[in-house]
Amino acid sequence: MAYLLKKAGLTNILLQRVHYSVKKYLSQNKMLEFMWRQTWDHSGSTDIFTHLMPFYSYDIPHTCGPDPKICCQFDFKRLPGSRVKCPWRVAPQAITEKNVDERARTLLDQYRKKSQLYRSNVLLVPLGDDFRYDTPKEWDDQMNNYQKLFDYMNRQSGWNVQAQFGTLHDYFTAIEERNRIESGQRPPGYPVLSGDFFTYADKDDNYWSGFYTSRPFYKNMDRILESHLR
């Protein structure tokens, strides 16, 4: 897939579903961002810059830092009154002038801990999950509360923080600018990895390989039907 994406013109990709033991090793060695190279390539022509998310999932409780109980408190879809709750039973708080300092410090502590896993001081913190942002209220709750946090963080000169909303393109552009490289080039000191990341397990021995072999009758029928539909 990385080879096909490179041939299609992409220069950067993001991965989440990689075996937790591999993630742990790459985190310990600050190798979560790397140039992914095909095994037959000896020149680097197939390299594509790859960002690997470090934690269990891509939902908000697992993206701000290493503690999902704290990160879940910054998923503002789960504010009191919502049908979506935090499994750790500590609900988010709407950001106000009274609590913004404590809330900003708590969130920033998670950001700083996560940043220790990467080589750059540019940090990506995705805000989303499956089936999200389907109502105007969630858009407003997430943006308004985070904007208050970002504005407060950015006003604290001693915190050395510039927090802002952005896209994946913005993130990769910031990495390139910080390393003074062109898009698609290898940042100085970043590793090169070859191979693949199969088979995926998210915890213990929970391997996600059953989709190759389960329900073979239906999968064969799907392929036949799809061939006619095409």
C-alpha positions in Angstrom: 0.0 0.0 0.0 2.8 2.4 0.8 4.3 1.8 -2.6 1.0 2.4 -4.4 0.4 5.6 -2.4 3.9 6.9 -3.3 3.3 6.1 -6.9 0.0 7.9 -6.7 1.8 11.1 -5.6 1.5 11.1 -1.9 4.6 12.1 0.2 3.3 11.5 3.7 1.0 9.0 5.4 -0.4 8.2 8.9 -0.8 4.7 10.4 -2.7 3.6 13.5 -3.3 -0.2 13.4 0.2 -1.6 14.1 1.0 -4.4 16.6 1.2 -2.9 20.1 4.6 -4.5 20.8 6.0 -2.8 17.6 4.5 0.5 18.8 6.1 0.1 22.2 9.6 -0.6 20.7 9.3 2.3 18.2 8.1 4.6 21.0 11.0 3.7 23.3 13.4 4.6 20.5 11.7 7.7 19.1 11.1 5.9 15.8 7.4 6.6 15.4 8.1 8.8 12.5 10.2 7.2 9.7 10.8 6.8 6.0 9.0 3.6 5.0 11.0 1.9 2.2 10.1 -1.1 0.1 12.3 -4.1 0.8 13.6 -4.3 -2.8 14.5 -0.6 -2.9 18.2 0.1 -2.4 18.1 3.8 -3.5 15.3 5.2 -1.4 13.1 6.0 -4.4 10.1 4.4 -2.8 10.5 6.2 0.6 7.3 7.8 2.0 7.3 9.7 5.3 5.2 7.9 7.8 3.7 9.0 11.1 2.6 6.2 13.5 0.1 7.0 16.2 1.5 5.6 19.5 -1.5 4.5 21.6 -4.3 2.0 21.6 -6.8 3.8 19.4 -7.4 6.9 17.3 -10.3 8.2 19.4 -9.9 11.2 21.6 -9.3 9.3 24.8 -6.2 7.8 23.2 -4.7 10.7 21.3 -3.9 13.6 23.6 -1.4 11.6 25.7 -0.7 8.4 27.5 -3.6 8.6 30.1 -7.0 7.9 28.5 -8.9 8.7 31.7 -7.5 12.3 31.4 -7.8 12.6 27.6 -11.4 11.5 27.7 -12.1 14.6 29.8 -11.3 16.6 26.7 -13.7 14.9 24.4 -16.4 17.6 24.6 -19.1 15.4 23.0 -19.1 13.6 26.3 -20.2 16.7 28.3 -22.7 16.0 31.1 -26.1 15.3 29.5 -24.7 13.6 26.5 -25.6 9.9 25.7 -21.8 9.3 25.2 -20.0 8.9 28.4 -16.4 8.4 29.5 -15.8 4.8 30.6 -13.5 6.1 33.4 -16.5 7.9 34.9 -14.9 11.3 34.9 -16.9 13.6 32.6 -15.5 16.6 30.7 -16.1 20.1 32.0 -17.1 23.0 29.8 -14.2 25.5 29.8 -14.8 28.7 31.7 -12.6 31.5 33.1 -12.7 29.7 36.5 -11.3 26.3 35.3 -9.3 27.2 32.2 -6.0 27.3 34.0 -6.3 23.9 35.6 -7.8 22.3 32.5 -5.1 23.8 30.2 -2.3 22.6 32.5 -3.8 19.1 32.7 -4.1 18.9 28.9 -0.7 20.3 28.3 0.9 17.8 30.6 -0.5 15.0 28.4 0.7 16.8 25.3 4.2 17.1 26.7 4.3 13.4 27.7 3.2 12.4 24.2 5.8 14.7 22.6 8.6 12.7 24.3 7.9 9.8 21.9 8.7 11.9 18.8 11.9 13.6 17.5 10.2 16.9 16.6 8.5 19.5 18.9 5.6 19.6 16.4 2.9 17.4 17.9 -0.2 15.9 16.2 -3.3 15.4 18.4 -6.2 14.1 16.3 -9.7 15.0 17.5 -12.2 12.5 16.3 -13.6 9.0 16.1 -16.0 6.9 14.1 -19.4 8.4 13.5 -18.4 11.8 14.8 -19.2 15.4 13.9 -22.6 14.5 12.6 -24.4 17.3 14.5 -23.7 21.1 14.7 -23.7 20.8 18.5 -20.6 18.6 18.6 -18.8 20.9 16.2 -19.5 23.8 18.4 -18.7 22.0 21.7 -15.4 20.7 20.4 -14.2 23.9 18.7 -15.4 26.4 21.3 -13.9 24.6 24.3 -10.6 23.8 22.6 -10.3 27.3 21.3 -10.5 28.6 24.9 -7.8 26.1 25.9 -5.6 27.0 23.0 -6.0 30.8 23.5 -5.1 30.4 27.2 -2.0 28.2 26.5 -0.8 30.6 23.8 -1.0 33.6 26.2 1.3 31.9 28.7 4.8 33.0 27.6 6.6 30.7 29.9 4.8 27.6 28.6 6.5 27.8 25.2 3.4 26.5 23.4 1.7 27.3 20.1 -1.5 25.3 20.0 -3.9 25.5 17.1 -6.4 23.6 14.9 -5.0 22.1 11.8 -5.2 19.4 9.2 -2.8 16.5 8.4 -1.4 18.6 5.6 -0.7 21.4 8.1 1.1 19.0 10.4 3.4 17.5 7.7 4.1 21.0 6.4 5.2 22.1 9.9 7.5 19.0 10.1 9.1 19.9 6.8 9.5 23.6 7.8 11.0 22.7 11.1 13.5 20.4 9.5 14.1 22.7 6.5 13.3 20.1 3.9 11.2 19.8 0.8 8.1 17.6 0.8 9.0 13.9 0.5 12.6 14.4 1.7 13.9 12.5 4.8 14.2 14.7 7.8 17.8 14.7 9.2 18.3 11.9 11.7 15.0 10.2 11.1 15.1 6.4 10.6 14.3 4.3 7.5 12.2 1.2 8.0 11.4 -1.6 5.6 8.9 -4.5 5.7 5.3 -4.6 6.7 3.3 -4.5 9.9 1.2 -7.6 9.7 -0.3 -9.2 11.7 -2.0 -6.5 13.8 -2.9 -7.0 17.4 -4.3 -4.2 19.6 -3.8 -5.9 23.0 -2.8 -9.3 24.5 -3.2 -11.9 21.8 -6.2 -10.2 20.1 -4.9 -10.5 16.5 -7.0 -9.0 13.7 -6.3 -11.8 11.2 -9.7 -13.5 11.2 -11.0 -11.3 8.4 -8.8 -13.3 6.0 -10.4 -16.6 6.8 -13.8 -16.1 8.5 -17.1 -16.6 6.6 -15.5 -17.7 3.4 -18.8 -18.4 1.7 -20.1 -14.9 2.1 -16.7 -13.4 1.1 -16.7 -15.4 -2.1 -20.3 -14.4 -2.8 -19.4 -10.8 -2.3 -16.6 -11.0 -4.8 -18.9 -12.6 -7.4 -21.6 -10.0 -6.9 -19.1 -7.2 -7.0 -17.7 -8.5 -10.3 -21.2 -8.4 -11.8 -21.9 -4.9 -10.4 -18.7 -3.5 -12.0 
